[in-house]
């Protein structure tokens, strides 16, 4: 028999108890979960859960609980011990190994008190191994005690960790929003300054050309004036040579007049250009501290994917989804009732399932939680709490507590010596 084959019997068992419960209560959610496992088996993991069958549905001829299964496997680890302290120590060692192996672990216990004690043992084990237990552990429900042995369990609660995470997230978003607003404020200003700088460069280039043309014109006027002053003293053959090319006193005077007009035009254009330069200088001026600030903001925005991507991040819901936060934790401690009752666990899967006080968890809850584990199940508890195998009206013999309304009571612990 496989775990999947057990589902119809468990569904009928829950349905029988559901008739006496409120139709919108917890049993209805458990019924729906089992039905979903039956009709969508590909969404769950049954390979590890199959290893539970020798313990939950043993051979009726086996009366000793410790002899129900003698097969040693790495998929199912059993920690059977009547000494609760020794059991917790071994369970904490398993938690440390799984955390070091970077496995995602689900730790369940029948009630909040037991869960808190198991979480405390896991925290002490991680601290003893030199690991920061606050970074790995999360308790989905408020612990029954706030602190013990130097471990503040309140810091491990889901609500406290999410509040701290959201506070940091909101602070990061506020800082990012300020950066985006400043970037969007500086971008058009610097674009305008860049355009003005381009205009200024063009006008300065024009000024340089006008100054060059004015210098050439003044030099030519100077040359003609000097030539006119010494023209009468020039040798005859030189004057004749100049007249051959059209250079005489009359033409030199005409050329001087033309150069004077050209000089005046250059000076007028130069005056206009210099006036334009004086206008553009303050418009193109950039504060020396402004450009490095803009470049830094631009690099940050581009690193995050651009303005559109940053805007998408900022318009996301302020109340960040709980699912990514839960998936980031290595170990989540929760009661199986909460696993079934909270819809957030519908889509989360784990590498390993750790069960503390397993015989006190009803079988439908145990199987529903076991099918969330992909690789390994660690089952811990007192073997003397296991009931003997007995037939049921559902066609299968079970040796595990099944009542959802009357969970088995824990046996009395021996008084310490």
Beta strands, then each sheet from edge to edge (+ up, - down):
strand 1: 76-80
strand 2: 105-109
strand 3: 137-139
strand 4: 147-148
strand 5: 151-152
strand 6: 331-335
strand 7: 350-356
strand 8: 373-381
strand 9: 390-391
strand 10: 397-398
sheet 1: 1+ 8+ 7+ 2+ 6+ 3+
sheet 2: 4+ 5-
sheet 3: 9+ 10-
end
